[in-house]
Amino acid sequence: NNIITFLQIVSRLRRQELEYWPQLLLATEEKFAQQAERMWFHLHTLLSFEEEHELVELQKLLQEYFEGSSYGEFPHRLSLLSSFSRQLQSEMSANIVSNHT
């Protein structure tokens, strides 16, 4: 009788654990996204280079940026870099248009 009660409790706890896994994974994913977003200003500074020789330094810094990423942060950091790429392209297009007017 005690064994049956024990097994029922274990079974119920196991079922609850499995029910909470999706929530735990989502919370972990959000945590990684927040950690990656904290790098926004750092990445913006990296990508605001002025001189040609800074390209070599930029390459090293970007390599460190991605190599220092956890597995969970990596896609968010990559997405952040993609956003900056689009922003820089827009800024360059705006500069070209304003220089021609």
One Martini backbone bead per residue (centre of mass of N, CA, C, O) as a GRO file, in nm:
protein
  101
    1ASN     BB    1   0.059   0.062  -0.022
    2ASN     BB    2   0.307   0.252   0.006
    3ILE     BB    3   0.415   0.200  -0.277
    4ILE     BB    4   0.175   0.311  -0.434
    5THR     BB    5   0.184   0.594  -0.318
    6PHE     BB    6   0.470   0.658  -0.404
    7LEU     BB    7   0.425   0.613  -0.712
    8GLN     BB    8   0.211   0.834  -0.740
    9ILE     BB    9   0.388   1.070  -0.656
   10VAL     BB   10   0.608   1.032  -0.866
   11SER     BB   11   0.423   1.052  -1.110
   12ARG     BB   12   0.315   1.338  -1.052
   13LEU     BB   13   0.592   1.480  -1.049
   14ARG     BB   14   0.675   1.400  -1.335
   15ARG     BB   15   0.437   1.535  -1.480
   16GLN     BB   16   0.500   1.822  -1.380
   17GLU     BB   17   0.778   1.844  -1.499
   18LEU     BB   18   0.687   1.809  -1.798
   19GLU     BB   19   0.495   2.061  -1.796
   20TYR     BB   20   0.743   2.277  -1.727
   21TRP     BB   21   0.955   2.270  -1.955
   22PRO     BB   22   0.856   2.485  -2.158
   23GLN     BB   23   0.883   2.721  -1.955
   24LEU     BB   24   1.184   2.688  -1.895
   25LEU     BB   25   1.284   2.722  -2.185
   26LEU     BB   26   1.166   3.004  -2.229
   27ALA     BB   27   1.314   3.145  -1.996
   28THR     BB   28   1.597   3.083  -2.105
   29GLU     BB   29   1.568   3.224  -2.376
   30GLU     BB   30   1.514   3.507  -2.254
   31LYS     BB   31   1.780   3.530  -2.104
   32PHE     BB   32   1.963   3.519  -2.354
   33ALA     BB   33   1.844   3.765  -2.495
   34GLN     BB   34   1.915   3.970  -2.273
   35GLN     BB   35   2.219   3.926  -2.279
   36ALA     BB   36   2.255   4.008  -2.576
   37GLU     BB   37   2.126   4.300  -2.554
   38ARG     BB   38   2.355   4.418  -2.368
   39MET     BB   39   2.553   4.438  -2.636
   40TRP     BB   40   2.463   4.675  -2.813
   41PHE     BB   41   2.663   4.908  -2.745
   42HIS     BB   42   2.917   4.751  -2.798
   43LEU     BB   43   2.856   4.687  -3.094
   44HIS     BB   44   2.823   4.977  -3.190
   45THR     BB   45   3.114   5.060  -3.130
   46LEU     BB   46   3.252   4.854  -3.314
   47LEU     BB   47   3.086   4.958  -3.586
   48SER     BB   48   3.221   5.266  -3.545
   49PHE     BB   49   3.428   5.297  -3.767
   50GLU     BB   50   3.680   5.504  -3.950
   51GLU     BB   51   3.921   5.326  -4.017
   52GLU     BB   52   4.086   5.093  -4.197
   53HIS     BB   53   4.264   4.960  -3.960
   54GLU     BB   54   3.999   4.875  -3.792
   55LEU     BB   55   3.918   4.609  -3.935
   56VAL     BB   56   4.105   4.415  -3.786
   57GLU     BB   57   3.994   4.476  -3.506
   58LEU     BB   58   3.702   4.405  -3.567
   59GLN     BB   59   3.747   4.108  -3.628
   60LYS     BB   60   3.850   4.033  -3.346
   61LEU     BB   61   3.603   4.133  -3.183
   62LEU     BB   62   3.391   3.956  -3.325
   63GLN     BB   63   3.517   3.690  -3.254
   64GLU     BB   64   3.493   3.730  -2.946
   65TYR     BB   65   3.188   3.775  -2.939
   66PHE     BB   66   3.120   3.482  -3.044
   67GLU     BB   67   3.311   3.303  -2.865
   68GLY     BB   68   3.170   3.427  -2.589
   69SER     BB   69   2.929   3.268  -2.652
   70SER     BB   70   2.665   3.106  -2.594
   71TYR     BB   71   2.450   2.892  -2.727
   72GLY     BB   72   2.194   3.071  -2.652
   73GLU     BB   73   2.315   3.356  -2.761
   74PHE     BB   74   2.405   3.333  -3.056
   75PRO     BB   75   2.142   3.400  -3.223
   76HIS     BB   76   2.114   3.685  -3.096
   77ARG     BB   77   2.384   3.800  -3.186
   78LEU     BB   78   2.336   3.755  -3.487
   79SER     BB   79   2.083   3.931  -3.505
   80LEU     BB   80   2.218   4.190  -3.410
   81LEU     BB   81   2.420   4.208  -3.642
   82SER     BB   82   2.207   4.221  -3.865
   83SER     BB   83   2.080   4.485  -3.773
   84PHE     BB   84   2.336   4.655  -3.807
   85SER     BB   85   2.372   4.607  -4.103
   86ARG     BB   86   2.109   4.746  -4.189
   87GLN     BB   87   2.173   5.017  -4.062
   88LEU     BB   88   2.436   5.079  -4.218
   89GLN     BB   89   2.308   5.066  -4.498
   90SER     BB   90   2.112   5.300  -4.450
   91GLU     BB   91   2.323   5.514  -4.380
   92MET     BB   92   2.480   5.494  -4.645
   93SER     BB   93   2.242   5.565  -4.829
   94ALA     BB   94   2.187   5.842  -4.701
   95ASN     BB   95   2.467   5.964  -4.763
   96ILE     BB   96   2.454   5.938  -5.068
   97VAL     BB   97   2.202   6.111  -5.108
   98SER     BB   98   2.305   6.371  -4.957
   99ASN     BB   99   2.562   6.408  -5.145
  100HIS     BB  100   2.374   6.448  -5.418
  101THR     BB  101   2.216   6.726  -5.308
   0.00000   0.00000   0.00000
